[in-house]
């Protein structure tokens, strides 16, 4: 018996190349299996739903009769802290996102991200300098994981002497996002819960300290904000800081790793980037279309009946939006399975759209641009040692768990 399309998406055997499954999905733009979520896979329908106020991010709106295979893991993720604004609806979502954006981006902090450019470059340079043996480099462990975690630490204001502890908690929490069929779920849940509790207690202490002695960092500004929305509560601050930690590095790890993998599979484009670092901007945009770090948006819920593409999705239904399938929809993109940074029209879904579009998009773009351009410039004759590499278990945050490469040396 052939497994259902939904089970094929979640099946680790298809993680290295899920795109044939997405192509099959697009033949039925609104797909449902028995008592499961509705799965939408075509570009225009996904984009429309991302802007539809009848779609809720709050799991409390999900009908109890609907079975969603990812819902349980989401509840485990949030067991130690309340949901961040990513899992809330207006007006609560809008208030918290607005407050979080004040110290992060325009109009109140227009230079926050761009002002980090030199610091980001220094972190990238330091990681490349420290690679060591060029005969076997694990790009994930040695570069694309530590880079964004270090950045989010600096952005939030985690003292440098605490970054190692912060890295450990982040690694444990990130690992919990990957389903592991061979692990003891009880023990795995306890380890993840303990890491979240320790992170929460650490952040609570840091927040209290920043309230007394503010510094020039996001956590200080969030902890002392007295704008039109008033201050965040301690629990809101904790959930927001934890969201920024996870969302602020998990997607960027995948973007950088998927990016380098794609460039190594397209050596002509890698060579162009080596000689022209300005190409990093369109390369990253095409990567967000071609190999998005977030493949699908699960656990959305309809709060009213919605008719789309001839199918009525009932109120209380679970909804999955397969962004990666929409990004390769031939009705929207010419030659969608071709990686082409010269593509003139890249209005991709890689960072979402609507009110839940990626909060950290400006930072993620800059991190990936700097990372890929410096790797291209400094690694001499880089090459893959495994293709495909081993992937993470997670079907949502899809990316290699390890990316073994080799090169002939490191340029200064």
C-alpha positions as CSV (number, residue, x, y, z in Angstrom):
1,X,0.0,0.0,0.0
2,X,1.4,3.4,-1.0
3,X,1.9,5.8,2.0
4,X,-0.2,8.9,1.9
5,X,1.3,12.1,0.6
6,X,1.2,13.5,4.2
7,X,3.2,10.6,5.5
8,X,5.6,10.8,2.6
9,X,6.3,14.5,3.6
10,X,7.0,13.4,7.2
11,X,9.0,10.3,6.2
12,X,12.7,10.9,6.8
13,X,13.5,8.8,3.7
14,X,12.3,11.7,1.6
15,X,14.0,14.5,3.5
16,X,16.9,14.9,1.1
17,X,14.6,15.5,-1.8
18,X,10.9,16.2,-1.0
19,X,10.3,18.1,-4.2
20,X,8.8,15.2,-6.2
21,X,6.2,14.8,-3.4
22,X,5.4,18.5,-3.5
23,X,5.0,18.3,-7.3
24,X,2.5,15.5,-6.8
25,X,0.7,17.6,-4.1
26,X,0.2,20.5,-6.5
27,X,-2.0,18.3,-8.7
28,X,-4.6,18.7,-5.9
29,X,-4.0,22.2,-4.6
30,X,-6.2,21.6,-1.5
31,X,-5.5,18.1,-0.3
32,X,-6.9,16.2,2.7
33,X,-6.4,12.8,4.1
34,X,-8.8,11.0,6.5
35,X,-9.3,13.2,9.6
36,X,-6.0,14.9,8.9
37,X,-5.1,18.5,8.1
38,X,-5.9,20.2,4.9
39,X,-2.7,20.7,2.9
40,X,-2.4,23.6,0.4
41,X,0.6,23.5,-2.0
42,X,0.1,26.1,-4.8
43,X,1.6,29.6,-4.8
44,X,-1.4,31.8,-5.2
45,X,-3.6,29.9,-2.8
46,X,-0.9,29.8,-0.1
47,X,-0.2,33.6,-0.5
48,X,-3.9,34.3,-0.3
49,X,-4.3,32.2,2.9
50,X,-1.3,33.9,4.6
51,X,-3.2,37.2,4.3
52,X,-6.6,35.8,5.3
53,X,-7.9,36.9,8.7
54,X,-10.0,33.7,8.8
55,X,-6.8,31.7,9.4
56,X,-5.7,31.5,13.1
57,X,-2.2,30.7,14.5
58,X,-3.7,30.0,18.0
59,X,-3.9,26.3,18.6
60,X,-6.8,26.8,20.9
61,X,-9.0,27.3,17.9
62,X,-8.3,23.8,16.5
63,X,-11.3,21.5,16.7
64,X,-10.8,18.5,19.0
65,X,-11.9,16.1,16.2
66,X,-9.0,17.1,13.9
67,X,-5.9,15.0,14.1
68,X,-2.7,16.9,13.3
69,X,0.5,14.8,13.5
70,X,2.6,17.9,14.4
71,X,0.3,19.4,17.0
72,X,1.6,17.3,19.9
73,X,5.2,18.3,19.3
74,X,4.2,21.9,19.3
75,X,2.5,21.6,22.7
76,X,5.7,20.0,24.0
77,X,7.8,22.9,22.7
78,X,5.7,25.4,24.6
79,X,5.2,23.4,27.9
80,X,7.8,25.4,29.8
81,X,6.9,28.9,28.5
82,X,3.7,30.6,27.2
83,X,3.4,30.8,23.4
84,X,5.3,33.6,21.6
85,X,3.6,36.1,19.3
86,X,4.2,33.7,16.4
87,X,1.4,31.5,17.8
88,X,-1.0,34.3,18.7
89,X,-3.6,36.2,16.7
90,X,-4.5,39.9,16.7
91,X,-4.7,41.9,18.8
92,X,-2.3,40.1,21.1
93,X,0.0,39.2,18.3
94,X,0.1,42.8,16.9
95,X,0.9,44.3,20.3
96,X,3.8,42.0,21.1
97,X,5.2,42.1,17.6
98,X,5.0,45.9,17.5
99,X,6.7,46.2,20.9
100,X,9.4,43.7,19.8
101,X,10.0,45.6,16.6
102,X,10.7,48.9,18.3
103,X,14.3,48.1,19.3
104,X,14.9,45.9,16.2
105,X,14.0,47.8,13.1
106,X,12.3,50.8,11.4
107,X,11.0,53.2,12.1
108,X,12.3,53.3,15.7
109,X,15.6,51.5,15.3
110,X,16.4,51.8,11.6
111,X,20.1,51.1,11.9
112,X,20.0,48.2,14.5
113,X,20.7,45.5,11.9
114,X,22.9,47.4,9.5
115,X,24.9,48.7,12.4
116,X,25.9,45.1,13.2
117,X,27.5,44.6,9.7
118,X,31.1,44.9,10.9
119,X,30.5,42.7,13.9
120,X,28.9,40.1,11.8
121,X,31.8,40.1,9.4
122,X,34.2,39.7,12.3
123,X,32.3,36.7,13.7
124,X,32.3,35.1,10.2
125,X,36.0,35.8,9.8
126,X,36.8,34.3,13.2
127,X,34.9,31.1,12.5
128,X,36.6,30.6,9.1
129,X,40.0,31.3,10.7
130,X,39.3,28.6,13.3
131,X,38.3,25.9,10.9
132,X,41.6,24.0,11.3
133,X,41.8,20.7,9.3
134,X,40.6,21.5,5.8
135,X,40.5,17.9,4.8
136,X,37.2,17.4,6.5
137,X,35.1,20.4,7.6
138,X,31.6,20.0,9.1
139,X,30.1,23.3,7.9
140,X,27.1,23.0,10.3
141,X,29.0,22.3,13.5
142,X,32.0,24.6,12.7
143,X,30.2,27.5,11.0
144,X,26.6,27.7,10.1
145,X,25.3,26.8,13.6
146,X,27.7,28.8,15.8
147,X,27.4,32.0,13.7
148,X,23.7,32.8,14.1
149,X,23.7,31.7,17.8
150,X,26.5,34.1,18.5
151,X,24.7,36.8,16.7
152,X,21.4,36.4,18.6
153,X,23.4,36.4,21.8
154,X,25.0,39.7,20.9
155,X,21.7,41.2,19.7
156,X,19.8,40.2,22.9
157,X,22.6,41.3,25.1
158,X,23.8,37.9,26.6
159,X,27.2,38.6,28.2
160,X,30.0,36.9,26.2
161,X,31.1,34.9,29.2
162,X,27.6,33.3,29.2
163,X,27.5,32.6,25.5
164,X,28.8,29.0,25.9
165,X,25.9,28.2,28.3
166,X,23.5,29.8,26.0
167,X,24.8,27.8,23.1
168,X,24.3,24.6,25.1
169,X,20.6,25.4,25.9
170,X,20.0,26.5,22.3
171,X,21.5,23.2,20.9
172,X,19.3,21.1,23.3
173,X,16.2,23.0,22.4
174,X,17.0,22.9,18.7
175,X,17.5,19.1,18.9
176,X,14.1,18.8,20.5
177,X,12.5,20.2,17.3
178,X,13.8,17.2,15.4
179,X,11.6,14.1,15.9
180,X,13.8,11.2,16.7
181,X,12.0,7.8,16.3
182,X,14.9,6.0,18.1
183,X,14.9,8.2,21.2
184,X,12.9,7.6,24.4
185,X,10.2,10.3,24.1
186,X,9.8,10.7,27.9
187,X,13.6,11.2,28.4
188,X,13.8,13.4,25.4
189,X,10.9,15.5,26.6
190,X,12.5,15.9,30.0
191,X,15.8,17.0,28.6
192,X,14.1,19.6,26.4
193,X,11.8,20.8,29.2
194,X,14.8,21.2,31.6
195,X,16.7,23.2,29.0
196,X,13.8,25.5,28.5
197,X,13.3,25.9,32.2
198,X,17.0,26.7,32.7
199,X,16.9,29.1,29.7
200,X,13.8,30.7,31.2
201,X,15.4,31.2,34.6
202,X,18.6,32.6,33.1
203,X,16.6,35.1,31.0
204,X,14.5,36.1,34.0
205,X,17.6,37.0,35.9
206,X,19.0,38.8,32.9
207,X,15.8,40.7,32.4
208,X,15.7,41.8,36.1
209,X,19.3,42.9,35.8
210,X,18.6,44.9,32.6
211,X,15.6,46.6,34.3
212,X,18.0,47.9,37.0
213,X,21.0,48.6,34.7
214,X,20.0,48.9,31.1
215,X,22.5,48.5,28.3
216,X,22.6,49.0,24.5
217,X,20.9,45.8,23.6
218,X,17.4,44.5,22.6
219,X,16.7,42.9,26.0
220,X,17.3,46.1,27.9
221,X,15.1,48.1,25.5
222,X,12.3,45.5,25.8
223,X,12.6,45.3,29.6
224,X,12.4,49.1,30.0
225,X,10.0,50.0,27.2
226,X,7.3,52.5,28.2
227,X,5.7,53.2,24.8
228,X,2.0,53.4,23.8
229,X,1.6,49.7,24.4
230,X,3.0,49.8,27.9
231,X,5.7,47.4,29.2
232,X,5.8,43.7,28.5
233,X,5.1,41.5,31.5
234,X,8.0,39.3,32.6
235,X,6.3,36.2,31.1
236,X,5.7,38.0,27.8
237,X,9.4,39.0,27.8
238,X,10.5,35.5,28.5
239,X,8.4,34.0,25.7
240,X,9.5,36.7,23.3
241,X,13.2,36.3,24.1
242,X,12.9,32.5,23.7
243,X,11.1,33.0,20.4
244,X,13.9,35.3,19.1
245,X,16.5,32.8,20.2
246,X,14.9,29.8,18.4
247,X,13.5,31.6,15.4
248,X,16.6,33.8,15.2
249,X,19.0,31.1,14.6
250,X,17.3,27.9,13.5
251,X,16.1,29.2,10.2
252,X,19.5,31.0,9.5
253,X,21.4,27.8,10.1
254,X,19.4,26.1,7.4
255,X,19.6,29.0,5.0
256,X,23.4,29.1,5.2
257,X,23.8,25.4,5.0
258,X,21.3,24.9,2.2
259,X,22.9,27.8,0.5
260,X,26.4,26.4,0.6
261,X,25.1,22.9,-0.5
262,X,23.3,24.5,-3.5
263,X,26.4,26.6,-4.5
264,X,28.7,23.5,-4.3
265,X,26.2,21.8,-6.6
266,X,26.4,24.8,-8.9
267,X,30.1,25.6,-9.1
268,X,29.7,28.1,-11.9
269,X,27.5,30.3,-9.6
270,X,29.9,29.7,-6.7
271,X,32.8,31.0,-8.9
272,X,30.8,34.1,-9.9
273,X,30.1,34.8,-6.2
274,X,33.8,34.4,-5.4
275,X,34.7,37.2,-7.9
276,X,31.6,39.4,-7.3
277,X,30.3,39.4,-3.6
278,X,27.5,41.7,-4.7
279,X,25.9,38.6,-6.2
280,X,25.2,37.4,-2.7
281,X,22.0,39.5,-2.6
282,X,20.2,37.8,-5.5
283,X,21.7,34.4,-4.5
284,X,20.1,34.6,-1.1
285,X,16.7,35.6,-2.5
286,X,16.8,32.7,-5.0
287,X,17.8,30.4,-2.2
288,X,14.8,31.4,-0.2
289,X,12.7,30.4,-3.1
290,X,14.6,27.3,-4.2
291,X,15.6,25.7,-0.8
292,X,13.6,27.6,1.9
293,X,14.7,27.0,5.4
294,X,11.1,26.6,6.5
295,X,9.4,24.2,4.2
296,X,5.9,24.4,5.5
297,X,3.7,26.3,8.0
298,X,1.7,23.7,10.0
299,X,-0.8,24.2,12.8
300,X,-2.9,27.0,11.3
301,X,-6.6,26.8,12.0
302,X,-9.7,28.1,10.2
303,X,-12.0,30.2,12.3
304,X,-14.7,30.1,9.6
305,X,-15.5,28.0,6.5
306,X,-13.2,28.9,3.7
307,X,-13.8,28.0,0.0
308,X,-10.6,27.7,-1.9
309,X,-9.9,26.2,-5.3
310,X,-13.4,24.5,-5.3
311,X,-12.9,22.9,-1.8
312,X,-14.6,24.1,1.4
313,X,-12.3,24.0,4.4
314,X,-14.6,23.9,7.4
315,X,-14.2,26.0,10.5
316,X,-11.9,24.5,13.1
317,X,-9.9,22.5,10.6
318,X,-6.1,22.2,10.8
319,X,-4.3,23.7,7.8
320,X,-0.7,23.2,6.5
321,X,0.7,25.6,4.0
322,X,3.6,24.0,2.1
323,X,5.7,27.1,1.2
324,X,8.4,25.1,-0.5
325,X,5.8,23.6,-2.9
326,X,4.4,27.0,-3.7
327,X,7.9,28.3,-4.3
328,X,8.3,25.8,-7.2
329,X,4.8,26.2,-8.6
330,X,5.2,26.3,-12.4
331,X,2.1,28.5,-12.6
332,X,4.1,31.2,-10.8
333,X,7.8,30.6,-11.7
334,X,9.4,29.7,-15.0
335,X,11.7,26.7,-14.8
336,X,11.0,26.5,-11.0
337,X,13.3,23.5,-10.4
338,X,16.3,25.5,-11.7
339,X,18.5,27.5,-9.3
340,X,18.9,30.8,-11.0
341,X,20.1,33.9,-9.1
342,X,19.6,36.0,-12.3
343,X,15.8,35.4,-12.1
344,X,14.1,38.7,-12.4
345,X,11.0,38.0,-10.4
346,X,11.6,36.2,-7.1
347,X,8.5,37.1,-5.0
348,X,9.0,33.9,-3.0
349,X,7.3,32.6,0.1
350,X,10.5,31.7,1.8
351,X,10.0,34.2,4.6
352,X,6.2,33.8,4.7
353,X,3.9,36.7,4.0
354,X,1.2,38.7,5.8
355,X,1.2,39.5,9.6
356,X,3.4,36.4,10.4
357,X,6.1,37.1,7.8
358,X,9.5,36.5,9.2
359,X,10.3,39.0,11.9
360,X,14.0,38.6,11.6
361,X,14.1,38.7,7.8
362,X,16.6,41.7,7.5
363,X,19.0,40.0,9.9
364,X,18.7,36.6,8.3
365,X,19.3,38.0,4.8
366,X,22.4,39.9,6.0
367,X,23.8,36.9,7.9
368,X,23.4,34.6,4.8
369,X,24.8,37.2,2.4
370,X,28.0,37.8,4.5
371,X,28.4,34.1,5.3
372,X,28.1,32.8,1.7
373,X,30.2,35.5,0.2
374,X,33.1,35.0,2.7
375,X,32.9,31.2,2.4
376,X,33.1,31.6,-1.4
377,X,36.0,34.0,-1.2
378,X,38.1,32.3,1.4
379,X,37.7,28.5,0.8
380,X,40.1,27.3,-1.9
381,X,38.5,24.7,-4.2
382,X,35.7,23.7,-1.8
383,X,33.9,20.4,-2.5
384,X,31.3,18.1,-1.1
385,X,32.4,14.9,0.7
386,X,28.8,13.5,0.9
387,X,25.9,14.2,-1.4
388,X,23.3,14.1,-0.3
389,X,24.4,14.8,3.3
390,X,22.6,13.6,6.4
391,X,19.5,15.7,7.0
392,X,17.8,16.7,10.2
393,X,14.7,14.7,11.1
394,X,12.5,17.8,11.0
395,X,10.2,18.1,7.9
396,X,9.4,21.8,8.8
397,X,12.8,23.2,9.5
398,X,14.5,21.2,6.7
399,X,18.3,21.3,6.4
400,X,21.4,19.1,6.6
401,X,22.4,18.0,10.1
402,X,26.0,17.8,9.0
403,X,27.6,19.1,5.8
404,X,31.0,17.5,5.3
405,X,33.1,19.4,2.9
406,X,36.8,19.7,2.1
407,X,39.0,22.5,0.6
408,X,42.6,23.0,-0.4
409,X,43.2,25.8,2.1
410,X,41.9,29.0,3.6
411,X,42.6,32.3,1.9
412,X,43.4,35.3,4.2
